[in-house]
């Protein structure tokens, strides 16, 4: 490196050592890196899926089994329901899932008939159900309501509670009986929105022992979800 009279800088490449040559990665190293990356990506995706499903199951949707015949003919024993409590406020006609007071017991599945502040009256001779003096039209019931339970009517639903009955009115243990009574809204797990038909129809297909082509044809006709009719 030399200085000229006017102090200009002149670059001399010979005065600097050569840059080290970079080695190309070996194929084995690339395979290790690629395999590790794939494993990490798969694990991360799986973990995210588990977390997402946990959040959805906890805060948005759940699967519940129907236990018993109290909701015939709308729901059958053993059917699976997709329920949600997202922005859920109980209203007349909702099919709701009710937690039992003792943890581990199967939840109740019933229909909301009246909500807080409503005046409810039931004529067990004619089967007429009136809410706030209005006669309810109940196309969903299996038969008219004759089983009176042990409460006295008319009655008013207390704040924060609902009155529920099963659609199979004369074979349902529900709010007409003091052992169940008014349901605190905090015990409502959510509202049923769909019946899960896939598992049920798969079981029917399997039990019918169809030929392979018939099985494929029936599988394509399966409707996985059926909307709950209110």
C-alpha positions as CSV (number, residue, x, y, z in Angstrom):
1,X,0.0,0.0,0.0
2,X,1.7,3.2,-1.1
3,X,0.9,6.8,-0.6
4,X,1.3,9.1,-3.6
5,X,2.3,12.7,-3.3
6,X,-1.3,13.8,-3.3
7,X,-2.1,11.1,-0.6
8,X,-4.5,9.2,-2.8
9,X,-5.3,5.6,-1.7
10,X,-4.3,2.9,-4.1
11,X,-5.7,-0.7,-3.5
12,X,-3.1,-3.4,-3.9
13,X,-4.9,-6.9,-3.8
14,X,-1.5,-8.6,-3.1
15,X,-1.3,-7.1,0.3
16,X,-4.5,-8.9,1.5
17,X,-4.8,-12.6,2.2
18,X,-7.2,-14.6,-0.1
19,X,-10.7,-15.3,1.2
20,X,-11.2,-18.9,2.4
21,X,-13.2,-21.1,0.1
22,X,-16.5,-22.2,1.4
23,X,-17.1,-25.9,1.3
24,X,-20.3,-27.1,-0.3
25,X,-22.5,-29.0,2.1
26,X,-22.3,-32.8,1.7
27,X,-25.4,-34.6,0.5
28,X,-25.7,-36.4,3.9
29,X,-25.8,-33.1,5.7
30,X,-28.5,-31.8,3.4
31,X,-30.5,-35.0,4.0
32,X,-30.2,-34.6,7.7
33,X,-31.2,-30.9,7.5
34,X,-34.1,-31.7,5.2
35,X,-35.4,-34.6,7.4
36,X,-35.1,-32.6,10.6
37,X,-37.0,-29.7,9.0
38,X,-39.8,-32.0,7.8
39,X,-40.1,-33.6,11.3
40,X,-40.1,-30.2,12.9
41,X,-42.8,-28.9,10.5
42,X,-45.0,-31.9,11.0
43,X,-44.7,-31.7,14.8
44,X,-45.5,-27.9,14.7
45,X,-48.5,-28.5,12.5
46,X,-49.7,-31.3,14.7
47,X,-49.3,-29.2,17.8
48,X,-51.1,-26.3,16.3
49,X,-54.0,-28.6,15.2
50,X,-54.3,-30.0,18.7
51,X,-54.3,-26.6,20.3
52,X,-56.9,-25.3,17.7
53,X,-59.1,-28.4,18.3
54,X,-58.9,-27.9,22.1
55,X,-59.9,-24.3,21.8
56,X,-62.8,-25.1,19.5
57,X,-64.0,-28.0,21.7
58,X,-63.7,-25.9,24.9
59,X,-65.2,-22.6,23.7
60,X,-67.2,-23.2,20.5
61,X,-68.4,-26.8,19.8
62,X,-68.7,-30.1,21.6
63,X,-70.1,-33.6,20.9
64,X,-72.8,-35.0,23.2
65,X,-74.5,-38.4,23.2
66,X,-78.3,-38.5,23.6
67,X,-79.1,-40.8,26.6
68,X,-82.5,-42.3,26.8
69,X,-85.9,-41.9,25.1
70,X,-87.1,-38.6,26.7
71,X,-86.6,-36.6,23.4
72,X,-88.3,-39.1,21.0
73,X,-89.3,-38.6,18.3
74,X,-87.0,-35.7,17.6
75,X,-83.9,-37.4,19.0
76,X,-83.2,-41.1,19.5
77,X,-81.1,-42.8,22.2
78,X,-77.5,-43.0,21.3
79,X,-77.5,-40.2,18.6
80,X,-74.6,-37.8,18.7
81,X,-75.2,-34.0,18.8
82,X,-73.0,-31.2,17.8
83,X,-73.6,-28.4,20.3
84,X,-72.3,-24.8,20.7
85,X,-72.4,-22.2,23.5
86,X,-70.9,-19.5,21.3
87,X,-73.1,-16.3,21.8
88,X,-75.7,-18.6,23.3
89,X,-78.7,-17.3,25.1
90,X,-81.5,-19.8,25.8
91,X,-84.8,-19.2,24.0
92,X,-88.1,-21.0,23.6
93,X,-87.7,-24.2,21.5
94,X,-83.9,-24.6,21.9
95,X,-82.8,-28.1,22.5
96,X,-80.2,-27.6,25.3
97,X,-77.7,-29.8,27.1
98,X,-77.8,-29.6,30.8
99,X,-74.9,-30.6,33.1
100,X,-75.9,-32.7,36.1
101,X,-75.2,-31.5,39.5
102,X,-72.8,-34.4,40.1
103,X,-69.7,-34.5,37.9
104,X,-69.5,-37.6,35.7
105,X,-73.2,-38.0,35.2
106,X,-74.5,-38.0,31.7
107,X,-75.9,-34.6,30.7
108,X,-79.6,-34.1,30.2
109,X,-81.0,-33.2,26.7
110,X,-84.3,-31.3,26.9
111,X,-86.2,-28.5,25.1
112,X,-86.6,-25.0,26.5
113,X,-90.3,-24.2,27.1
114,X,-90.0,-21.0,29.1
115,X,-87.3,-18.6,30.1
116,X,-86.9,-16.1,33.0
117,X,-89.9,-14.0,33.8
118,X,-92.3,-16.1,31.7
119,X,-95.6,-17.2,33.1
120,X,-96.2,-20.9,32.4
121,X,-99.4,-22.8,32.6
122,X,-100.1,-26.4,31.6
123,X,-103.5,-28.1,31.3
124,X,-102.8,-31.7,31.9
125,X,-106.3,-32.8,30.8
126,X,-106.1,-31.2,27.4
127,X,-102.3,-31.1,27.1
128,X,-102.3,-27.4,26.4
129,X,-99.1,-25.5,27.3
130,X,-99.4,-21.7,27.6
131,X,-96.5,-19.2,28.0
132,X,-97.6,-15.7,28.9
133,X,-101.2,-16.7,28.1
134,X,-100.2,-17.7,24.5
135,X,-100.9,-21.3,23.5
136,X,-97.8,-23.1,22.2
137,X,-97.9,-25.0,19.0
138,X,-95.8,-28.1,19.6
139,X,-95.4,-30.2,16.4
140,X,-92.3,-31.8,17.9
141,X,-93.9,-33.7,20.8
142,X,-94.6,-37.4,20.7
143,X,-98.0,-37.1,22.4
144,X,-99.8,-34.4,24.4
145,X,-98.7,-33.6,27.9
146,X,-100.6,-35.6,30.6
147,X,-97.8,-36.3,33.1
148,X,-98.1,-33.5,35.6
149,X,-95.1,-34.0,37.8
150,X,-95.3,-32.5,41.3
151,X,-95.3,-28.7,40.7
152,X,-98.3,-26.3,40.9
153,X,-99.4,-24.2,38.0
154,X,-99.4,-21.5,36.8
155,X,-95.9,-20.5,37.8
156,X,-93.3,-17.9,36.9
157,X,-89.8,-18.8,35.9
158,X,-87.3,-17.1,38.3
159,X,-84.4,-14.9,37.0
160,X,-81.5,-16.7,35.5
161,X,-83.4,-20.0,35.0
162,X,-85.3,-21.9,32.3
163,X,-88.1,-24.4,32.3
164,X,-87.4,-27.5,30.2
165,X,-89.3,-30.6,29.1
166,X,-88.6,-33.6,26.9
167,X,-90.4,-34.0,23.6
168,X,-91.6,-37.5,24.8
169,X,-93.7,-35.7,27.4
170,X,-95.1,-38.6,29.3
171,X,-91.8,-40.4,29.6
172,X,-89.5,-37.6,30.5
173,X,-88.0,-36.5,33.8
174,X,-87.8,-32.8,33.5
175,X,-88.7,-29.4,35.1
176,X,-92.2,-30.6,35.9
177,X,-90.6,-32.6,38.7
178,X,-89.1,-30.9,41.7
179,X,-86.1,-33.2,41.6
180,X,-85.1,-31.4,38.4
181,X,-87.0,-28.2,38.7
182,X,-86.0,-24.9,37.2
183,X,-82.6,-25.1,35.4
184,X,-80.0,-22.5,36.3
185,X,-78.6,-21.0,33.1
186,X,-75.1,-21.6,34.4
187,X,-75.7,-25.4,34.0
188,X,-76.5,-25.1,30.3
189,X,-73.6,-26.5,28.3
190,X,-75.0,-25.2,25.0
191,X,-77.6,-25.6,22.3
192,X,-77.8,-28.6,19.9
193,X,-77.4,-27.5,16.3
194,X,-76.7,-30.7,14.4
195,X,-77.2,-34.4,14.6
196,X,-74.0,-36.3,13.6
197,X,-75.3,-38.8,11.0
198,X,-72.0,-40.1,9.6
199,X,-71.3,-42.6,12.4
200,X,-74.9,-43.8,12.6
201,X,-75.1,-44.3,8.8
202,X,-71.7,-46.0,8.7
203,X,-72.9,-48.4,11.3
204,X,-76.1,-49.2,9.3
205,X,-74.0,-49.8,6.2
206,X,-71.7,-52.1,8.0
207,X,-74.6,-54.1,9.5
208,X,-76.3,-54.5,6.2
209,X,-73.2,-56.4,4.8
210,X,-73.4,-54.7,1.4
211,X,-71.3,-55.7,-1.7
212,X,-68.3,-53.5,-2.3
213,X,-69.8,-51.4,-5.0
214,X,-73.0,-51.0,-3.0
215,X,-71.0,-49.8,0.0
216,X,-69.1,-47.2,-2.1
217,X,-72.4,-46.0,-3.5
218,X,-74.0,-45.7,-0.1
219,X,-70.9,-44.0,1.3
220,X,-71.2,-41.2,-1.2
221,X,-74.8,-40.7,-0.2
222,X,-74.1,-40.1,3.4
223,X,-75.0,-36.8,4.9
224,X,-72.6,-36.2,7.7
225,X,-74.8,-33.6,9.5
226,X,-78.5,-33.1,9.9
227,X,-79.8,-29.8,11.2
228,X,-81.9,-29.9,14.4
229,X,-85.5,-28.9,13.7
230,X,-87.1,-26.5,16.1
